[in-house]
Each structure stands twice: as structure tokens, then as C-alpha cells.
Amino acid sequence: MRSAIINRRMPKMKTHSGAKKRFKLTANGKVKGRHPFTSHILEKKSPKRKRSLGRPALISDDDTPRIKRMLGARK
């Protein structure tokens, strides 16, 4: 009887493995990730621009709920 009760539970949510490699949550609940435009065609970009693009960026508020859901974070 006990095994029937255990089997009725919903399965656990799995963390999206691609998202956990690309994004990190800050202590305040914001999402940090990489800047776009950093992998190729770098010759025409200034050194100052490339330096600033190399630093982590905060992801926009519009994308944050979707990424948090993929990471399995609570609101």
C-alpha cells in the first residue's frame, strides 16, 4: 500500500543543463550571464568594448523569470 502512495507523486523538476552552464543567480535573485557579440568578428571592436563585453552582464528583467524556471529557483 505504501508504494502506491509514493508512486502517485509528481516527478521532480530537473534543472536545464544548458542553463546551469550559462547563468548564475546573484544573492539578490538577479540573473548573471555572458554578454552577446563576444565570440567572433572581434577585429573591428575596440579594446575598450571587448573588455567591457568580457565582464558578466545582468540579464534583462523580461528574460529573468524564464531563466529562473529553467534553473529551478524559487521566486
Secondary structure, 3 states (H helix, E strand, C coil): CHHHHHHCCCCCCCCCHHHHHHCEECCCCCEEECCCCCCCCCCCCCHHHHHHHHCCEECCCCCHHHHHHHHCCCC
